[in-house]
Amino acid sequence: MTPRAPVTPLQGSVSLSTELGEFLNETRIRLLEAIDSEGTLTHAARRVPMSYKAAWDALETMNRQAGKPLVERVTGGRNGGGTLLTEHGRCLVALYRAVNKECQVAIGALVQHLDQGGNAISFRYLLHRQARACALEAAQLDTASPRWPDTPRESSW
């Protein structure tokens, strides 16, 4: 039997959209995280990196699509003001990171499955089993799961 050529590692990323267009992607999440740590849009844009105008436009688009503000702008003052991530913004970042982590787990499972000679149909079955196991685990951990602000206690994601 001839040895198989090494498989190029698969990569993936999560991009979430609404009917208004792209809402969240890795770059926008990094911008929100940078705003949270830097405290200003100018410093956050430099850290991502992106232009201030691109950061401003992305923030305006995300705020419009989110339904609730993701950031709070503080103007003027002795230290010149700044930009703060709201609780809703933090929850959105956490949700995106959780979805992205599960995406990476699924990609890793796909690579392992294909390396072991599996095919697309059996991989679909494998993902279905993993999704069911995750749903059962989430139901058991309901008391520890993060919640959107103002979400009733009975509701879980």
C-alpha positions in Angstrom: 0.0 0.0 0.0 1.4 3.4 -0.9 1.5 6.0 1.9 -0.9 8.9 1.6 0.4 12.3 1.1 0.2 14.5 4.2 -3.1 16.4 4.4 -2.9 20.2 4.5 -4.4 21.3 7.8 -7.9 22.8 7.3 -8.7 26.2 8.7 -12.1 27.8 9.1 -13.6 31.0 10.5 -17.0 32.0 11.6 -18.8 34.9 9.9 -22.3 35.9 11.1 -24.7 37.9 8.9 -28.1 39.4 9.1 -30.4 40.5 6.3 -28.5 43.9 6.5 -25.2 42.2 5.7 -22.1 41.0 7.5 -22.5 41.4 11.3 -19.6 39.6 13.1 -16.4 38.1 11.9 -12.9 37.6 13.5 -11.7 41.1 12.7 -14.8 42.8 14.2 -14.6 40.6 17.3 -10.9 41.5 17.7 -12.0 45.2 17.4 -14.5 44.8 20.2 -12.0 43.0 22.4 -9.4 45.7 21.7 -12.0 48.4 22.6 -12.6 46.6 25.9 -8.9 46.5 26.8 -7.7 49.8 25.3 -10.6 52.0 26.2 -10.5 54.1 23.0 -11.5 53.4 19.4 -8.2 55.0 18.2 -6.0 52.6 20.1 -8.2 49.6 19.4 -8.1 50.3 15.6 -4.3 50.5 15.8 -4.1 47.2 17.7 -6.4 45.2 15.3 -4.9 46.8 12.9 -7.3 48.8 10.8 -7.9 52.4 10.0 -9.9 54.6 12.4 -12.5 55.1 9.7 -12.9 51.4 9.0 -13.2 50.8 12.8 -15.8 53.5 13.2 -17.8 52.2 10.2 -17.6 48.6 11.5 -18.7 49.8 15.0 -21.7 51.7 13.5 -22.8 48.7 11.5 -22.5 46.3 14.4 -24.4 48.7 16.7 -27.2 49.0 14.1 -27.5 45.3 13.6 -27.2 44.3 17.3 -30.4 46.1 18.3 -28.6 47.2 21.5 -25.4 49.3 21.8 -22.3 47.2 21.9 -20.2 50.2 23.0 -20.7 53.3 25.0 -18.9 56.5 24.0 -17.6 58.8 26.7 -16.9 62.3 25.4 -14.4 65.0 26.5 -13.3 65.3 30.1 -9.9 65.7 31.6 -8.5 62.5 30.0 -10.2 63.0 26.6 -13.1 60.5 26.8 -13.1 57.0 25.4 -15.1 54.0 24.3 -16.3 51.3 26.6 -17.7 47.8 25.7 -21.2 47.3 27.1 -22.4 44.2 28.8 -24.3 43.3 25.7 -21.1 43.7 23.7 -19.2 41.4 26.1 -21.9 38.8 25.8 -21.8 39.0 22.0 -18.0 38.5 22.1 -18.3 35.5 24.4 -21.0 34.0 22.2 -18.9 34.4 19.1 -15.8 32.9 20.8 -17.9 29.9 21.9 -19.3 29.4 18.4 -15.8 29.8 16.9 -14.3 27.3 19.3 -17.0 24.7 18.4 -16.2 25.4 14.7 -12.5 24.6 15.3 -13.4 21.4 17.2 -15.6 20.3 14.2 -12.8 21.1 11.8 -10.3 19.1 13.9 -12.8 16.2 14.0 -13.1 16.4 10.2 -9.4 16.2 9.7 -9.0 13.3 12.0 -12.0 11.5 10.4 -10.6 12.0 6.9 -7.1 10.9 8.0 -8.7 7.7 9.2 -10.3 7.0 5.8 -13.8 8.3 6.6 -16.1 10.0 4.1 -18.5 12.9 4.1 -21.6 10.8 4.9 -20.1 9.2 8.0 -18.7 12.6 9.0 -22.2 14.1 8.9 -23.3 11.4 11.3 -20.3 12.1 13.6 -21.2 15.8 13.7 -24.8 15.0 14.5 -23.6 12.8 17.4 -21.3 15.6 18.7 -24.0 18.2 18.4 -26.4 16.0 20.4 -23.8 15.4 23.1 -23.1 19.2 23.3 -26.9 19.9 23.7 -27.2 17.3 26.5 -24.1 18.8 28.2 -25.5 22.3 27.9 -28.8 21.2 29.4 -27.0 19.7 32.4 -24.8 22.8 32.9 -27.7 25.2 32.5 -27.1 26.9 35.8 -23.5 27.8 34.9 -24.2 28.9 31.3 -23.7 32.6 30.4 -26.8 34.6 29.6 -27.7 37.6 27.7 -28.4 40.6 29.9 -32.1 40.8 30.9 -32.7 37.2 29.9 -35.2 35.4 32.2 -33.7 32.6 34.3 -35.7 29.8 32.7 -34.3 30.5 29.2 -31.0 29.1 28.1 -29.2 29.1 24.8 
